[in-house]
Amino acid sequence: MDQIQHNFITVRGLKFHVADLGEGSNVVLFLHGFPEIWYSWRYQMVALANAGFRTLAPDYRGYGLSDIPPEPEKTTFADLVADLVAILDHLGINKVFVVAKDFGVRPAYLLTLLHPHRVSCVVTLGVPHVPLEPRKYRESLPEGFYISRWNEPGRAEADFGRFDAKTVVRNIYILFSRSEIPIADEKQEVMDMVDASVPLPPWFTEEDLATYGALYEKSGFKTALQVPYRS
């Protein structure tokens, strides 16, 4: 992974970290989810660079090594899309193949719909396309479901604030690697559902955890809770 270049690009008043590997006019733009950063795509970047593609994996505003916006609680998906377009413009890239996972599919779809001339194709993992209309699915979610809890301003901050960032990331990966959907009891917080003795899933190493933990220690979770959960 040492061959991956780490560039910092200033656009729209913020400095963005963009991992970059490979050469050529065929460019793949990787978009991460939560609790993730560019690092989620490191293996795919190497594979596609070896196949002749240039690969880019940015950290969104407020994530990883990118700047935290002055008012993270006002961040929207529209900001993420505008940031991506500005990054591509700065790099002189006209068109990309977009690959996204988790909530990253939302800016991927929006980029494709709003700027179709910039996208050759879009590949998404884990989340289906949702039409651009008022979303009412949250009304049917259990009160103890993580999306419901993290949508409430201040609640996740208080829950996460009892632990360091590394422990929060560890707990989330353990919770979401299980087959059953984690739903907290009425008087229980999401972090309380994790048994400290449960090991990490086999595909997530201690080195991975240390990398994610260090970068979320830097960025905090304020922007990450705003987008995707409250935007």
Disulfide bonds with the S-S distance in Angstrom:
none
